[in-house]
Amino acid sequence: MRLILPALWLGLIIGISLIEAPLKFQAPGITIPLGLGIGRLVFGVMNTVEFSIFAAMLFATIGRGVSTAIQGMVAALGVVQLVKVIVVRPQLNHQTDLVLSGASDGGSLWHYAYIACDGVLILLLIGVLWAGVRSLRA
């Protein structure tokens, strides 16, 4: 469980954020409004799944003899996920609304903030996996 959950979350980020999201706009017939609508739906569901995985990871680590390093990384995962959903996503949704209404061309630093959050999550998840594998060897 301690390895499956972070690996699942890592795969979700890689599959959706790094592969699906950029490729979607290259598909024939996908307009910017259509791609943004799909993205809003997909990332909304993804964030819900991420919180579910985080909750399961938190449950699997608290009071179960897990190292303080792993506990700290799991806590950091929760903080980054909260920032991503509470601070960054609403700004991205607002930007999407502006693009869909024709008031913006779509350039936004909030996309980079979302990417940065996912980058930090990736590093933390790799850290949790690395520490988890090392603890199995001990």
N, C-alpha and C positions, 0 to 999 in steps of 0.2 A: 504494500500500500504506500509506503514511504517513497518508493521509487516510481511506482506507476503513476501516481497523481502528478508529480512535477513533470514527468515525461509526457503525459497527456496534455498538460497545459502548454508545455514547450512546443509540442507538435501542433497544437491549435494556433498558437501565435505564428509559427512558421507557415502553416498552411493557409491561414486567412490573411494575416497582415503582410507577410512577405511574398506570398505567391498569388493568391486570389485577387486581392485588392488592386495591385498594379496591372495585372493581366486583364481584368474585367474591362478596362477602358480601351484595350486594344482589340477586343472582339468585334467582329463586323456587326453593325446595326445597333451597337450600344452607344447611345447619346450621353452627353454629360448629365442631363437631368435623370435619365434612366439609371445610369451608373451610380449617381449620388443616392437615389432612392434605394437601390439594392444595397449599397454600402451602409446606409443608415439602418436598414433592417438587419443585415448580417452582423454588423458590429454591436447593435443593441442586444441581439441574442448571444453573441460571443461574450459580451461583458457579463451577462447573467450566468453563463456557463463558467466563466472564469471565477466569479464569486462563489459559485457552488464548489468548484475544485479547491479554492482557497479555504472555504469553510471545512471541507473534508480534511485538507492538509493540517489545518489548525487543530482539529479534533484528534488527528493522528499523532500530533507532536506534543501536545500539552500533557504533562504528567505521565509520560510514557518512556522515560529514560532516554530521551533524545538530547543530543548535545546542545549546549547553549548557542553554539555557532549556527546550527540548523534552526533552532528556535528564533534566533535573531534574523536570519534570512527569511523565514516564513513571516515574521512580523513585518519586515521590510516589504515583502511582496504585498501584504495587505495595505500598507501605506501607499505604495506606488499605485496599486489598483484603485484605491479610493481617489487619489489625485487625478488619475486618468478619467474616472467616471464622473466625479463631482465637479472638477475644475475644467478639464480639457474637453470632454465630450459635449457639454452644453455650448461651449464656444464653437466647436465644429458644427453642431446642429444649427447654430445661428448663422454661421458662414454658409452652410448648405442652403438655408432659407434665402440668403442674399443672392446666391448664385441662381437658384431656381426662379427668383423674382426678377432676375436681370440686373440687379443692383451691384453685382460684383463679378469679376472675371474668375474668381476661384482661388487666387493666390492668398495664402494665409499661413502665418507662423504657427498657428495652432496645429496644423498637420504635422509640423516638425516636432512640436511638443508631444503629440500622440506617439509619433515614431520613437522619440526619446524615451517615453515611458515604456513602450514595448521593448526597446533595447535594454533598459535597466531590468525589466522583468526577465528577459532572456538570460542576462548575466546572473541574476539571482537564482533562476531555476537551474542553470548549469551548476552553480555553486551548491545548491541543495542536492542535486543529483550526485555531484562529485563527492560531497561529504557523506551522503548516504551510502554510496558504493564503498568508500573507505571504511565506514563503520561496519560494514558487512565483513570486511577482511580482518578486522581487529578481533 
